[in-house]
Amino acid sequence: MILLRSFILKASEGRTAPDFSIKSLAGSGGRMDLVCRCIIAALLSPDPDGIDRGCRITVVLEGPPDPPLSVEFDGARMERAPEGEVEAAEMLVAAMTGKAPRGVSASRESFEHVVRRHSREGFSLYYLHEGGEDFARVEYGERAAFALGDQKGIDPQGERYLDSMGAKRVSLGPHAYLASHCISIVRGMIP
């Protein structure tokens, strides 16, 4: 199956070591709860096998102790999608410790490297931004990659890089939405 959609989450506080509590994702630092909800939003599907095989998400973790760390979840290769935050966190920890399940991988790629790789792979780049063009009025490439930030958004350096790569700014509306909701909205609007 050909990947049609990809999400790039820039997690500015995401822990880069498996030293967070799986049972207290919101309280153990790094907003790993947000990261896990985004993974679920990108991959979980009502399809019989429960996974969106035409989608992937790359989470660029930029928090302590050793940033950056990128963890990619490729729906086309995964055996199953995580159904809850704890299961998504277990997959993250497995990737961080070199025991990633099939379709999940970890690397030391920075946000810029991940964006550049998507461009080289033939993805049209879009930046989910409140001040962008109305999402519903934009024509999307056959292979679309959407960059978004965590609760802090994407920093000015990351924005400049997206601009330099020709990423089109698109808006889901005038309000700020949770990152996981943004992913769900995009998946619902682009089949």
One Martini backbone bead per residue (centre of mass of N, CA, C, O) as a GRO file, in nm:
protein
  191
    1MET     BB    1   0.098   0.035   0.020
    2ILE     BB    2   0.042   0.372  -0.017
    3LEU     BB    3   0.132   0.655   0.111
    4LEU     BB    4  -0.078   0.952   0.176
    5ARG     BB    5  -0.020   1.012   0.486
    6SER     BB    6   0.152   1.252   0.701
    7PHE     BB    7   0.297   1.308   1.026
    8ILE     BB    8   0.457   1.591   1.202
    9LEU     BB    9   0.572   1.594   1.534
   10LYS     BB   10   0.665   1.865   1.743
   11ALA     BB   11   0.814   1.773   2.056
   12SER     BB   12   0.959   1.991   2.270
   13GLU     BB   13   0.921   1.791   2.551
   14GLY     BB   14   0.989   1.520   2.463
   15ARG     BB   15   1.111   1.240   2.564
   16THR     BB   16   1.451   1.077   2.504
   17ALA     BB   17   1.364   0.866   2.726
   18PRO     BB   18   1.254   0.578   2.922
   19ASP     BB   19   1.176   0.786   3.203
   20PHE     BB   20   0.873   0.751   3.193
   21SER     BB   21   0.547   0.717   3.301
   22ILE     BB   22   0.303   0.510   3.184
   23LYS     BB   23   0.087   0.574   3.432
   24SER     BB   24   0.198   0.905   3.403
   25LEU     BB   25   0.208   1.090   3.135
   26ALA     BB   26   0.124   1.380   3.238
   27GLY     BB   27   0.318   1.375   3.516
   28SER     BB   28   0.626   1.290   3.390
   29GLY     BB   29   0.672   1.456   3.153
   30GLY     BB   30   0.675   1.583   2.812
   31ARG     BB   31   0.388   1.519   2.704
   32MET     BB   32   0.325   1.205   2.640
   33ASP     BB   33   0.018   1.210   2.612
   34LEU     BB   34   0.007   1.374   2.352
   35VAL     BB   35   0.174   1.186   2.179
   36CYS     BB   36  -0.011   0.935   2.208
   37ARG     BB   37  -0.269   1.062   2.091
   38CYS     BB   38  -0.146   1.115   1.808
   39ILE     BB   39  -0.088   0.826   1.730
   40ILE     BB   40  -0.377   0.729   1.744
   41ALA     BB   41  -0.507   0.938   1.548
   42ALA     BB   42  -0.332   0.841   1.296
   43LEU     BB   43  -0.399   0.503   1.309
   44LEU     BB   44  -0.675   0.462   1.399
   45SER     BB   45  -0.930   0.231   1.274
   46PRO     BB   46  -1.237   0.084   1.152
   47ASP     BB   47  -1.104  -0.123   1.035
   48PRO     BB   48  -1.067  -0.455   1.076
   49ASP     BB   49  -0.748  -0.408   1.177
   50GLY     BB   50  -0.730  -0.096   1.307
   51ILE     BB   51  -0.562   0.036   1.055
   52ASP     BB   52  -0.393   0.294   0.885
   53ARG     BB   53  -0.212   0.215   0.596
   54GLY     BB   54  -0.197   0.532   0.471
   55CYS     BB   55  -0.033   0.599   0.745
   56ARG     BB   56   0.186   0.830   0.926
   57ILE     BB   57   0.410   0.894   1.215
   58THR     BB   58   0.634   1.155   1.325
   59VAL     BB   59   0.818   1.188   1.625
   60VAL     BB   60   0.977   1.478   1.756
   61LEU     BB   61   1.196   1.464   2.014
   62GLU     BB   62   1.317   1.758   2.235
   63GLY     BB   63   1.384   1.657   2.501
   64PRO     BB   64   1.497   1.521   2.759
   65PRO     BB   65   1.838   1.426   2.752
   66ASP     BB   66   1.869   1.355   2.404
   67PRO     BB   67   1.847   1.548   2.160
   68PRO     BB   68   1.711   1.406   1.910
   69LEU     BB   69   1.402   1.199   1.868
   70SER     BB   70   1.275   0.971   1.630
   71VAL     BB   71   0.941   0.834   1.589
   72GLU     BB   72   0.810   0.582   1.373
   73PHE     BB   73   0.475   0.520   1.237
   74ASP     BB   74   0.386   0.256   1.007
   75GLY     BB   75   0.088   0.147   0.891
   76ALA     BB   76   0.187  -0.047   0.655
   77ARG     BB   77   0.374  -0.230   0.881
   78MET     BB   78   0.185  -0.276   1.099
   79GLU     BB   79  -0.003  -0.493   1.304
   80ARG     BB   80  -0.092  -0.253   1.507
   81ALA     BB   81  -0.278  -0.029   1.680
   82PRO     BB   82  -0.304   0.176   1.922
   83GLU     BB   83  -0.577   0.204   2.175
   84GLY     BB   84  -0.383   0.350   2.386
   85GLU     BB   85  -0.163   0.525   2.571
   86VAL     BB   86  -0.007   0.287   2.692
   87GLU     BB   87   0.049   0.138   2.426
   88ALA     BB   88   0.201   0.373   2.293
   89ALA     BB   89   0.420   0.394   2.514
   90GLU     BB   90   0.532   0.108   2.478
   91MET     BB   91   0.629   0.157   2.187
   92LEU     BB   92   0.823   0.385   2.251
   93VAL     BB   93   1.003   0.230   2.448
   94ALA     BB   94   1.084   0.008   2.252
   95ALA     BB   95   1.225   0.198   2.051
   96MET     BB   96   1.431   0.322   2.262
   97THR     BB   97   1.542   0.005   2.329
   98GLY     BB   98   1.550  -0.170   2.047
   99LYS     BB   99   1.223  -0.310   2.053
  100ALA     BB  100   1.062  -0.267   1.805
  101PRO     BB  101   0.798  -0.293   1.640
  102ARG     BB  102   0.655  -0.339   1.365
  103GLY     BB  103   0.675  -0.013   1.207
  104VAL     BB  104   0.887   0.080   1.426
  105SER     BB  105   1.112   0.370   1.469
  106ALA     BB  106   1.442   0.489   1.559
  107SER     BB  107   1.606   0.818   1.554
  108ARG     BB  108   1.836   1.110   1.510
  109GLU     BB  109   1.627   1.295   1.390
  110SER     BB  110   1.538   1.590   1.296
  111PHE     BB  111   1.302   1.795   1.194
  112GLU     BB  112   1.448   1.878   0.933
  113HIS     BB  113   1.505   1.589   0.833
  114VAL     BB  114   1.213   1.492   0.818
  115VAL     BB  115   1.111   1.700   0.618
  116ARG     BB  116   1.317   1.641   0.392
  117ARG     BB  117   1.242   1.343   0.355
  118HIS     BB  118   0.953   1.389   0.264
  119SER     BB  119   1.024   1.549   0.014
  120ARG     BB  120   1.198   1.321  -0.122
  121GLU     BB  121   0.933   1.119  -0.113
  122GLY     BB  122   0.690   1.319  -0.240
  123PHE     BB  123   0.581   1.518  -0.040
  124SER     BB  124   0.357   1.740   0.045
  125LEU     BB  125   0.374   2.041   0.231
  126TYR     BB  126   0.219   2.107   0.558
  127TYR     BB  127   0.108   2.370   0.784
  128LEU     BB  128  -0.046   2.377   1.084
  129HIS     BB  129  -0.216   2.699   1.096
  130GLU     BB  130  -0.413   2.953   1.202
  131GLY     BB  131  -0.297   3.159   0.956
  132GLY     BB  132  -0.396   3.000   0.728
  133GLU     BB  133  -0.540   2.851   0.491
  134ASP     BB  134  -0.822   2.716   0.415
  135PHE     BB  135  -0.844   2.383   0.417
  136ALA     BB  136  -1.100   2.345   0.218
  137ARG     BB  137  -0.944   2.527  -0.029
  138VAL     BB  138  -0.732   2.306  -0.066
  139GLU     BB  139  -0.509   2.140  -0.270
  140TYR     BB  140  -0.391   1.812  -0.260
  141GLY     BB  141  -0.169   1.596  -0.265
  142GLU     BB  142  -0.141   1.263  -0.285
  143ARG     BB  143   0.108   1.333  -0.093
  144ALA     BB  144   0.066   1.421   0.251
  145ALA     BB  145   0.232   1.649   0.480
  146PHE     BB  146   0.186   1.723   0.836
  147ALA     BB  147   0.271   1.989   1.033
  148LEU     BB  148   0.308   1.992   1.399
  149GLY     BB  149   0.251   2.088   1.724
  150ASP     BB  150   0.234   2.124   2.031
  151GLN     BB  151   0.140   2.329   2.291
  152LYS     BB  152   0.375   2.533   2.163
  153GLY     BB  153   0.434   2.460   1.893
  154ILE     BB  154   0.623   2.610   1.646
  155ASP     BB  155   0.908   2.738   1.619
  156PRO     BB  156   1.067   2.978   1.438
  157GLN     BB  157   1.278   2.788   1.313
  158GLY     BB  158   1.074   2.577   1.206
  159GLU     BB  159   0.914   2.776   1.033
  160ARG     BB  160   1.143   2.863   0.847
  161TYR     BB  161   1.194   2.583   0.735
  162LEU     BB  162   0.920   2.532   0.612
  163ASP     BB  163   0.931   2.775   0.424
  164SER     BB  164   1.195   2.683   0.271
  165MET     BB  165   1.026   2.408   0.175
  166GLY     BB  166   0.721   2.505   0.090
  167ALA     BB  167   0.518   2.512   0.305
  168LYS     BB  168   0.180   2.511   0.353
  169ARG     BB  169  -0.046   2.710   0.509
  170VAL     BB  170  -0.300   2.564   0.721
  171SER     BB  171  -0.645   2.591   0.837
  172LEU     BB  172  -0.901   2.474   1.072
  173GLY     BB  173  -0.919   2.758   1.218
  174PRO     BB  174  -0.944   3.020   1.470
  175HIS     BB  175  -0.860   2.790   1.659
  176ALA     BB  176  -0.726   2.608   1.905
  177TYR     BB  177  -0.607   2.276   1.891
  178LEU     BB  178  -0.556   1.977   1.945
  179ALA     BB  179  -0.337   1.778   1.794
  180SER     BB  180  -0.519   1.524   1.777
  181HIS     BB  181  -0.757   1.674   1.644
  182CYS     BB  182  -0.615   1.763   1.390
  183ILE     BB  183  -0.564   1.480   1.283
  184SER     BB  184  -0.861   1.389   1.272
  185ILE     BB  185  -0.958   1.608   1.078
  186VAL     BB  186  -0.774   1.543   0.843
  187ARG     BB  187  -0.866   1.246   0.807
  188GLY     BB  188  -1.170   1.333   0.749
  189MET     BB  189  -1.098   1.527   0.488
  190ILE     BB  190  -0.872   1.306   0.394
  191PRO     BB  191  -0.903   0.989   0.252
   0.00000   0.00000   0.00000
